[in-house]
Amino acid sequence: MFINRIKQLEEDCQMPQRQLAATLNIDTATYCKIEKGIRCVKRDQVITIAKILRASQNELLSLWLADQVINIVKDEKELGEKALEFFMPRICLENITDSHIAVTENDTAFNL
């Protein structure tokens, strides 16, 4: 999701990979690995990419985070799906702080 979106934004802005790589202080080969899904992009790099490509930080961070969740549960077939079913109704996004995710009153807060 994230990778597809940044590729689309690159095309829309006519931004060469080498220019994005230079702004991120990485070489073009490393950036290509990010686009191929071989290497993970860091949160601060997502924010930089959003600024460079004039995109919504929230959108790109949300897509990046969704990809992170998918990568964690993708090999867990039944258990991954069950974990998501358990967690999704309990998360209270409006109560997220910088270091905690608040869940329903029947659960405790989890440190990230």
C-alpha positions in Angstrom: 0.0 0.0 0.0 2.7 2.5 1.1 5.0 1.6 -1.7 2.3 1.8 -4.4 1.4 5.2 -3.1 4.9 6.7 -3.1 5.5 5.3 -6.6 2.3 7.1 -7.7 3.4 10.3 -6.0 6.9 10.1 -7.5 5.3 9.8 -10.9 2.9 12.7 -10.3 5.7 14.9 -9.1 8.1 13.6 -11.8 10.6 13.0 -9.0 13.5 10.7 -9.9 14.5 8.0 -7.4 18.0 9.3 -7.2 16.7 12.7 -6.0 14.5 11.1 -3.3 17.4 8.9 -2.3 19.7 11.9 -1.9 17.2 13.7 0.2 16.9 10.7 2.5 20.7 10.4 2.7 20.7 6.9 1.2 22.0 5.6 -2.1 19.7 5.0 -5.1 20.2 1.2 -4.7 18.9 1.3 -1.1 15.9 3.4 -2.2 15.1 0.9 -4.9 15.2 -1.9 -2.3 12.7 0.1 -0.3 10.4 0.4 -3.4 10.7 -3.3 -4.0 9.8 -4.2 -0.4 13.2 -5.7 0.3 14.2 -3.0 2.8 11.9 -1.3 5.3 11.6 2.4 5.4 11.8 4.1 8.8 9.1 6.4 10.2 11.2 9.5 10.0 11.9 8.7 6.4 8.2 8.4 5.7 7.7 11.9 7.0 10.6 13.2 4.8 9.1 11.4 1.8 5.7 13.1 2.5 7.4 16.5 2.6 9.4 16.0 -0.6 6.4 14.6 -2.5 4.0 17.2 -1.0 1.8 14.4 0.3 -0.2 14.0 3.5 2.0 12.8 6.3 -1.0 11.2 8.0 -1.9 9.3 4.8 1.6 8.0 4.2 2.2 7.2 7.9 -1.1 5.3 7.9 -0.3 3.3 4.8 3.2 2.6 6.2 1.8 1.5 9.5 -0.8 -0.7 7.8 2.0 -2.4 5.9 3.9 -3.0 9.2 0.9 -4.7 10.7 0.4 -6.8 7.5 4.1 -7.9 7.6 3.8 -9.0 11.2 0.7 -11.1 10.8 1.0 -12.3 7.2 2.7 -15.6 8.0 0.4 -16.3 10.9 -2.6 -17.5 8.9 -5.4 -18.2 11.5 -3.6 -16.7 14.5 -2.9 -13.4 12.7 -6.5 -13.0 11.7 -7.7 -13.9 15.2 -5.2 -11.4 16.7 -6.5 -8.6 14.4 -10.1 -9.5 15.2 -9.3 -9.3 18.9 -7.4 -6.0 18.7 -9.3 -3.9 16.2 -12.5 -3.3 18.2 -10.5 -2.5 21.3 -8.1 0.1 20.0 -9.2 3.7 20.7 -7.3 5.8 18.1 -8.5 9.1 19.6 -6.7 8.2 22.8 -3.3 7.5 21.3 -0.4 9.4 22.9 3.2 9.5 21.8 4.1 6.4 23.7 0.9 4.5 24.5 -2.1 3.0 22.8 -5.2 3.2 25.0 -7.6 0.3 24.7 -11.0 -0.3 26.2 -11.5 0.0 30.0 -11.4 -3.8 30.2 -7.8 -3.9 29.0 -4.6 -2.2 29.9 -2.5 0.3 27.9 0.3 -1.2 25.9 3.6 0.6 25.5 4.9 0.8 22.0 
